[in-house]
Each structure stands twice: as C-alpha cells, then as structure tokens.
Amino acid sequence: MRVLLLCLLLSVPAFAARPVFDLYIKDKMFEPARLVIPANTKVRIMVHNQDDSPEEFESYDLNREKVIPANSKSAIFVGPLAPGEYPFFGEFSLETAQGILVAE
C-alpha cells in the first residue's frame, strides 16, 4: 500500500509540471491563430469554445480530432513534437477557423 501511495505522489508533480497553453474559439476563429509551444515537450492545450455552437479541433499532422461543445472547454494533449509547424482547423467552420501550432 505504501508503494502505491508513493507512486501516486511522485506522479502528481510530473503531471502538474506539464506546460499548458490556452487556445480560444471565438466568432468561429481560433485565437491565437499561431500558437507557439516548446519542441520536444508534451503539452496540454486547453481549448475554450466561447461560441454558442460546437466546433471541432482537427489536425491531420497532429493526428487529433475533438469536438468542443458550445461555451465549454476541453484539453488536447500533443507532443513531444519535433520543431516545425503543424496546421489545425475547425471542421465546422473551415473558411474561418484556421490555425497553426509552432513547435520551437
């Protein structure tokens, strides 16, 4: 039992230390449209949908697809990524919801 408790306590700081980046959906657009994250690091992107309709965060390069309900938020984990640019888009608003994740 002590070993299990020790493992749990040791894993909490590692999770808490993961960098978190905020990405907003407002007026069917991503903000910021260019999100810079550290390369070679696993990160959590909190997507905040401030619109009254759902939007889908999608990226072929990141292999991610997630519907974010209206007026809610959801976490998307990515990485570690090699330095480079990774486009993403809103499946429900293709003409306006475009962005790029930059790992540097």
Helices and strands as residue ranges (DSSP letters): H 2-16, E 20-26, E 29-31, E 34-37, E 43-49, E 55-59, E 64-68, E 72-78, E 84-90, E 98-103
